[in-house]
Amino acid sequence: MKNLWLACFACGIIGLGGCAGFSVDRYRSEKPVLDLAQYFNGTIDGWGMFQDRSGKVIKRFHVVIDAKWEKRDGLDVGTLDERFNWSDGTNSRRVWTITRLDETRYVGRADDVVGEARGEAAGNALRWRYVLALPVDDKVWNVDFDDWMFLIDDKIMLNRSAMSKFGFNLGEVTLSFTRR
């Protein structure tokens, strides 16, 4: 019985280690280098889907992002106005305010983001983590998002987001951006 308990404990520790993920630094030498203020400037189209944890596509969407950046108190601050059209006929909107803290770190806020989003860029990648207040039926769930964005070229960026609650996988969002 003691060995069974130790085996379960070891599996739990290994499982938790997998939740930590890896650092964006692994992409530091990848090109082209992602500069958020350069890529998210003007109008960007995105097409995506949400899949539940079994891989079933639940919803598809198209998003149009109007983005602009300005200097505020010596910092680069971007506004990303996202307008979503969902496959079920509904529409939604999220407006991000993103501040570049230094060459690699960003913070962001939006009305449905709980607290502050934090991002780190290296090479062609950005890791963006935040908690989203997600309405489901008559409730609002605070869901953890772990976004990874990868710049492919000056027009195309791919985005994959893992969604979780209490460390349990809820599903994924896959998204392709194209600059106009």
C-alpha positions as CSV (number, residue, x, y, z in Angstrom):
1,M,0.0,0.0,0.0
2,K,2.9,2.3,0.8
3,N,4.4,1.8,-2.6
4,L,1.1,2.5,-4.3
5,W,0.8,5.8,-2.4
6,L,4.4,6.7,-3.3
7,A,3.7,5.9,-7.0
8,C,0.6,8.1,-7.0
9,F,2.4,10.9,-5.3
10,A,5.3,10.7,-7.9
11,C,2.8,10.8,-10.8
12,G,1.1,13.8,-9.2
13,I,4.4,15.7,-8.9
14,I,5.4,14.8,-12.5
15,G,1.9,16.0,-13.7
16,L,2.2,19.3,-11.9
17,G,5.7,19.8,-13.4
18,G,4.1,19.5,-16.8
19,C,1.8,22.4,-15.9
20,A,4.7,24.8,-15.6
21,G,5.4,24.7,-19.3
22,F,8.5,26.2,-20.7
23,S,10.0,29.7,-21.1
24,V,9.5,31.9,-24.1
25,D,13.3,32.2,-24.1
26,R,13.6,29.0,-26.1
27,Y,12.5,31.1,-29.1
28,R,15.0,33.9,-28.7
29,S,17.0,33.1,-31.8
30,E,13.9,32.6,-34.1
31,K,13.1,35.1,-36.9
32,P,11.4,37.2,-37.8
33,V,11.4,39.0,-34.4
34,L,8.0,39.8,-33.1
35,D,7.4,43.4,-32.2
36,L,3.8,43.8,-31.0
37,A,3.6,47.5,-31.7
38,Q,4.7,46.8,-35.3
39,Y,2.5,43.8,-36.0
40,F,-0.6,45.0,-34.2
41,N,-0.8,48.3,-35.9
42,G,-3.7,49.0,-38.3
43,T,-6.3,46.4,-39.2
44,I,-5.8,42.7,-38.6
45,D,-8.2,39.9,-39.5
46,G,-8.3,36.7,-37.4
47,W,-10.0,33.3,-37.9
48,G,-10.3,30.8,-35.2
49,M,-12.0,28.1,-33.3
50,F,-12.6,26.9,-29.8
51,Q,-12.2,23.2,-29.1
52,D,-13.3,21.4,-25.9
53,R,-10.9,19.1,-24.1
54,S,-11.9,16.2,-26.3
55,G,-10.9,18.1,-29.4
56,K,-14.5,18.7,-30.6
57,V,-14.9,22.1,-32.3
58,I,-17.5,24.0,-30.3
59,K,-17.4,27.4,-31.9
60,R,-15.7,29.2,-34.8
61,F,-15.2,32.9,-35.2
62,H,-13.8,35.8,-37.3
63,V,-12.3,38.8,-35.5
64,V,-11.4,42.2,-36.9
65,I,-8.8,44.1,-34.8
66,D,-8.3,47.8,-35.1
67,A,-5.0,48.5,-33.5
68,K,-2.9,51.7,-32.8
69,W,0.0,52.6,-30.5
70,E,1.0,55.9,-28.9
71,K,3.5,57.2,-26.3
72,R,2.2,57.7,-22.8
73,D,4.5,58.8,-20.1
74,G,7.4,57.6,-22.1
75,L,5.9,54.1,-22.7
76,D,4.5,52.5,-25.8
77,V,0.8,51.9,-25.2
78,G,-1.4,50.0,-27.7
79,T,-5.2,49.8,-28.0
80,L,-6.5,46.7,-29.7
81,D,-10.2,46.9,-30.5
82,E,-11.4,43.4,-31.2
83,R,-14.8,42.7,-32.8
84,F,-15.8,39.0,-32.9
85,N,-18.4,37.4,-35.1
86,W,-19.2,33.9,-33.8
87,S,-20.5,30.9,-35.8
88,D,-23.7,30.8,-33.7
89,G,-24.6,34.3,-35.0
90,T,-23.5,36.2,-31.9
91,N,-21.1,39.1,-31.7
92,S,-18.8,40.4,-29.0
93,R,-16.1,43.0,-28.4
94,R,-13.0,43.2,-26.3
95,V,-10.8,46.3,-26.1
96,W,-7.3,45.7,-24.9
97,T,-4.9,48.3,-23.5
98,I,-1.4,46.9,-23.7
99,T,1.7,48.6,-22.3
100,R,5.3,47.7,-23.2
101,L,7.3,47.7,-20.0
102,D,10.6,47.0,-21.7
103,E,12.0,45.2,-24.7
104,T,10.5,41.9,-23.7
105,R,7.7,42.4,-21.2
106,Y,4.1,43.6,-21.6
107,V,1.0,44.1,-19.4
108,G,-2.5,44.4,-20.6
109,R,-6.0,45.1,-19.4
110,A,-9.5,44.6,-20.8
111,D,-13.0,44.8,-19.3
112,D,-13.4,41.0,-19.1
113,V,-9.9,40.3,-18.0
114,V,-9.5,39.7,-14.3
115,G,-6.6,41.8,-13.0
116,E,-3.7,42.2,-15.4
117,A,-2.5,40.1,-18.3
118,R,1.2,39.5,-18.5
119,G,3.2,38.9,-21.6
120,E,6.8,38.1,-22.5
121,A,8.3,38.1,-26.0
122,A,11.5,36.5,-27.4
123,G,12.4,36.0,-31.0
124,N,9.2,35.3,-33.0
125,A,7.1,34.3,-30.0
126,L,5.0,35.9,-27.3
127,R,3.6,34.1,-24.2
128,W,0.5,36.0,-22.9
129,R,-1.1,34.8,-19.6
130,Y,-4.3,36.1,-18.1
131,V,-7.6,35.2,-16.4
132,L,-10.7,35.8,-18.5
133,A,-14.2,36.3,-17.0
134,L,-16.1,33.9,-19.4
135,P,-19.9,33.9,-19.4
136,V,-21.2,30.3,-19.6
137,D,-25.0,29.9,-19.4
138,D,-26.1,32.0,-16.4
139,K,-22.7,32.1,-14.7
140,V,-19.3,33.7,-15.2
141,W,-16.3,31.5,-14.9
142,N,-12.8,32.9,-14.3
143,V,-10.7,30.8,-16.8
144,D,-6.9,30.8,-17.1
145,F,-5.6,31.5,-20.6
146,D,-2.0,30.6,-21.6
147,D,-1.6,32.1,-25.1
148,W,1.3,31.5,-27.4
149,M,1.7,33.7,-30.5
150,F,4.2,33.0,-33.2
151,L,5.1,35.4,-36.0
152,I,5.4,33.6,-39.3
153,D,6.2,36.6,-41.5
154,D,5.2,40.3,-41.6
155,K,1.6,39.4,-42.4
156,I,0.8,36.1,-40.7
157,M,0.8,35.2,-37.0
158,L,-0.5,32.0,-35.4
159,N,-2.0,31.8,-31.9
160,R,-2.7,28.8,-29.7
161,S,-4.4,29.3,-26.3
162,A,-4.8,26.6,-23.6
163,M,-7.8,27.2,-21.3
164,S,-7.9,25.8,-17.8
165,K,-9.6,26.1,-14.5
166,F,-8.0,24.9,-11.2
167,G,-5.2,23.4,-13.4
168,F,-7.6,21.2,-15.4
169,N,-7.7,21.5,-19.2
170,L,-11.0,23.0,-20.5
171,G,-10.0,23.3,-24.2
172,E,-8.0,25.3,-26.7
173,V,-8.4,28.2,-29.0
174,T,-6.5,28.2,-32.3
175,L,-6.3,31.4,-34.3
176,S,-4.6,32.7,-37.4
177,F,-4.0,36.5,-37.8
178,T,-3.5,38.2,-41.1
179,R,-2.5,41.9,-41.4
180,R,-4.3,43.8,-44.1
